[in-house]
């Protein structure tokens, strides 16, 4: 039985600050006012987002779990359609876990909430958060109070705010770190939470902390602010500080962060972050959300102008004692081991234990201690597993746990003597999955399971790939075992596909008159060196053929790699054209629908991806042939742009990507106007009139922003390219092509739109 809000208010015993208590009470009132129609939808949407209450996808009251379905616990008459129904239908609750640090009591609280208010599953995210799905908005104030009772908040977990501050899960115990960044991540989290200078952003703002530059750690290059530990010697004394980069981000078009300062003294990181927040709030885009991240402000201004503005803001700030006090207070809260250090006992001969020991256990920099990774398939734990893990952490450590950006949980300060017993305990809880951070430990976003923007079933694909790699292919090869695969349900990179060795993101295509789920294959990304490089898409392959695509990529790597050559260097050496050639036949010769209907559904979802028999007949057949020919040409041009970029010809790369956009736009224009010429000015003019101004190109996923890529590129056609801007133009061209495909698919399903009858 659910505990009432009033009872939980009494149980908090002062742990809930007066300010937070008031905010939760206010939110509870706002829920009621929204129900009565007294609060504007848009205002309430941002209000709930800033408190961690997020919308999710609904399938008319059913959640698909493989081929089985289960009813959701909400009233049958609850609306599940419309622009803003999430306020009274089940959604998602995002729970902030700063730098992933969590203790057993908090795990037990999350377990109770997952069991009572969700589907008994807690999901670990790529930002070291927990998420609970299928949560009713009416229950969120109670959830917030119960979390606050154990020191957890959902405040600013979503919305246009400072999101969860991430940090290296091995901070403080890694042999390669410069120093422990935990106190600094904790202090900045505390300082920016609810800070008035961080409440007027046009979009989200993400911060990370890394202890070194060579590992993935905090993935500094893909953050709005990325802090990497550094030291310098002044007058014979070592000083702590951070190498600071700014303006990174993934999303549809990723940007690598730019160097802000080689060394920011440790005592300056809070005021510098505050100054950045003030500049972003004042000068960042507000009206156009697709251009509202910090990365776009820095792109527009240039890093030098941005630096000048931040430094001027820092000079104008009044001293705040919290800048130092918060760091000093956090530094006092040191982790300590429960058991004395020891030596690893002799092997028991258990092959399961040996594999787990090899992949999931690492030495700490403190002699006699190790860390153990609890690898979580799909990032999920049950309520019972959360409780078991809490018990295990108490038994072997002082409750020292961290969630990781790879959707796992790290147990720290395990005496090496206790490692075999730890494995037995994890096995009993079904938490002994081996292969942490390897090729089978695939990071994935929710995709079409729960995300409203999902195009393809990324979780379903991930489950299939895990099973496939466990029993097939080259996953056992040492060269392949450590590769990183990441999947996203759409182009927004929530699964971080841009920084994977092999990345995938969901798209759709029409095959034999049916919509078929596809995934773009992304190559050239780098997970190490704090997300050292971002990959680019090379070819879209039907979802059901992705496992074979992985086999071909890894097989080609194993057969043709040079001695000790990493996958990143292999891709650079052989080039994407060669790898694409290995895959391209997978895009052809689709089976007839009646011959193999499973080809036309997604992984883990029994429904047909599209149920419509979309347009048959001679006239439609001629149009499809013309359209497909043009779009194939456009996709070829984008890929050739990548090859020019690889060869260092940035001007040709950018120009080829631009012309691919023109080619795709013309293909769409010709659906409604046959006489358009090849002249880019005419193509853009016709596209603007027939698709942009009419909003036909707009859809729930892109909201028109991908159309803006064409218009902006056309306006800047005379501007010379840099390597970064050519890379960006290629990304934009591919996304514009996806938007054209999506628009065309919608038009095919809407009678009259292809011929222009809707105008």
Secondary structure by P-SEA (a helix, b strand, c coil): ccccaaaaaaaccccccaaaaaaaaaaaaaaaaaaaccccaaaaaaaaaaacbbbbbbcccccccccbbbbccccccccccccccccccbbbbbbbbccccccaaaaaaaaaaaacccccbbbbccccbbbbccccccaaaaaaaaaaaaccccccccccccccccccccccccccccccaaaaaaaaaaaaccccccccccbbbbbbccccccccccccccccbbbbbbccccccbbbbbbbccccccccccccccccccccccccaaaaaaaaaaaaaaacccccccccccaaaaaaaccaaaaaaaaaaaaaaccccccccaaaaaaaabbbbbcccccccccccccaaaaaaaacccccccccccbbbbbccccccccaaaaaaaaaaaaacccbbbbbccccbbbbccccccaaaaaaaaaaaaccccccccccccccccccccccccccccaaaaaaaaaaaaaccccccccccccbbbbbbcccccccccccccbbbbbbbbbcccbbbbbbbbbccccccccccbbbbbcccccccaaaaaaaaaaaaaaacccccccaaaaaaaccaaaaaaacccccccccccccccccccccccccccccccccccaaaaaaaaaaaaaaaaaaaaaaaaaaaaaacaaaaaaaaaaaaaaaaaaaaaaaccccccccaaaaaaaaaaccccccccccccccaaaaaaaaaaaaaccccccaaaaaaaaaaaaaaaaaaaaaaaaaaacccccccccc
